[in-house]
Amino acid sequence: MKPFRPKRWKSRFFSLVSCAFLLLLSIIPVRLAIASYQAPHPQAILTLGGGRDREEFTAQFAQYYPSLEICVSSGLPPNLARPIFRAADIPDSRVHLDYRAVDTVTNFTSLVANFKHQGIQHLFLITSDFHMPRAKAIATIVLGSQGIAFTPVSIPSDKPLESEFHVLRDVGRALLWLVTGRTGAALRTNPIITKLSSV
């Protein structure tokens, strides 16, 4: 009888977990392809809050798609957001303002279950051009893992693209959510992490 070797067991366990994780990630492109095939045209609009220009652009954009519901995640407060959409003749019933998100990762994780419950398989994703690479990276993991495709729509700005650090940090948080259901948003209260995040 061979003696029990904890190191070998741990090595096999981590290999198994790594394989399972890679398999999970490899399913995302397949789910995105299926969603795009089943719903080739977006069925709703998701706007990530972060400046008045995003609501103003969304209100104008939504006029071309009168049948689509609009969801704005943690944007302007209602007393500022509603008049923008009303001025574009978009009724309040089409516009859903959601304030659960505290950052870009939670823009997606706080809403993905709602979209899935509504049977939405394809979204327009609206945000500023400098923010779009990070938004797309997170959306690919969070929305893609749930079989929801997205079509990005960038709002032009004069700001430089966000750093690779910000993108990679939030990709890591999206992967954490995929595995644990947690986003790591609570870590933002740590002053050291908050300082690093602002770099």
N, C-alpha and C positions, 0 to 999 in steps of 0.2 A: 504494500500500500504506500503510495507516494505521500510525502508530507505536504500539508496545506501551505501554499505560498501566497500570502496576501498581495504581494507586488504583482504577481502574474494575474491574479483575479482583478485587481484594480486596472491593470493595463487592458484586459479584455473588456471590462465594463466601459471604460472610456472609449475604446474602439467601437463598441456597440452603440454607445450614445452618439458618437461622432457620425457613424454611418446613418443612424436614424435621423439626425439633424440634417445631413446632406440630402437624404432622401426627401425630407420635408421641404427643403429649399428647392429641390429639383422639380417638385410638383407645382410650384408657383407659376413658372412660364406656361405649363400645360393648362392650369386653371385660367390664366389670363387669355390664352388662345381660345379656349372653349367659350369664355364669357364674350369675347369679341365676336366670335362666330354666331353665338346665340342672340346677342344684342349688338349688332354692328353700329347702331346709332345711340348716342347717349340718351339716357332716360331721366336724368336729373342734373342739376348744377350744384357743385360744391365750391364755395368760395372760402378761402382761408383769410380770416381777419388779419389786419395789420396796417390799416391806413384807409382813410376815407376814399382814396382813389379806387380801392378794390370794390367797394360797394357801388360807387358811381359807374365803374366799368361794367360790373355785373348787371346793373339795372339796364344799361344800354344793350348789352349782349343778350339779355333775356328777352328783349323785345323781338328778336329774330326766332325765338323758340317759345312761343306762347303756351305750349302744352306742358313745358317742363317746370317741375317744382324747383325752388331755389333754397338751398341751405347755406347759411353763412355761419361759420364756426368762429366764435369768440371775436367778433368784429366790433363795430361801433355799438354803443348802447341803443336800445330801441327808439328813444326819443330823437336820435340823430339818424339812425338807419332807415326807419320807416318812411320819413319824408322823402328820402332819396328815391326809394322804389315807387312811392305814390306819384312823385313828379314825372316818372317814366310810365305812368298809367299801369303799373303792376299792382294788382290787388294784394292786400295783406295776406289773404288766404294762400297765396303762392309762395310767400316768403317765410321761411322758418329760421328764426334766430336762435342759435344754440350757444350757451356760454360755459359749457363744462370744460372745454379745453383750456390748458394753461400754457401750451407751447405747440410746436408743429407736430410732434409725435402724437400728442393727445387730440389734436385736430382730427386725426384719423381714427385713433383707437376709441374715442368717445362716441363716434358716429357709425362705425362700420356695422355694428349689430343692427342699428336702425335700418340702414340701407339693405342689409341682407333680409331682414324681416319684411321689408316692403317689396322684395323680389327684384331690386335694382341690380343689374349686372354691368352697367356702363354709366360712367359719370363724366361730365365736363369738370375738369379741375382748374380753377382759376386762382392765380396768385401773381405776384410781381415777378418780372423776369429774373431779378437777382436771387430770388427765393425759390425759383422753380426747380433747380437741380436737387436741392434737399427735399422739397416736397415730392418730386417724382421718385426719389430713392425710397422714401418712407412709404409712399403709396403703393409702390411695387410689392413691398413686403406685406403691409397691413391689408390693403384692399385685395391685392393679388392672392394672398393666402385664403381669402374668403370667396374667391371667384368673382371679383368685381374689377372690370377693366376701367381704364380712364383715358380721356383725351385731354392733354394739357393745353391750356390757353393762357399765354403769358401777357401780362400788362407791362408795356414798356416803361422803363425808368432810367434815371441817370446814375443809379447806384451800382457799385462793382459787385460781381458774384460773391456769394458767401464762401468762406474758406472751406477747404477740404476737411479741416478738423471738425467743423460744424456738421458737415454731411456725414462723415464717418461716425462721429459721436451718436448722431440720431439714428443711423443705420443700426448701430449696436443696440440702441434702446428699442428699436422696432423688433429686432431679433429677440431681445429679452422678452418683449411682450408676446411674441409668437410662441415662445417656449413656456413662459410662466404666467402670462396674463397680466403682468405688471410692466409699467413703462419706465420706472426709475425716476419719475417726475419729482418724487419726494427728495431725491438727492440734490435737487436744485436749491434746497434750503440750506445745504451745507455751504458755508461761506467760501471754502477753498474751491469747491466745484463750481460755484457761481462765478468766482473770479476767473477760473479757467474757461468757463463757457463764454465769457464776455470778450475773450481774446480774439 
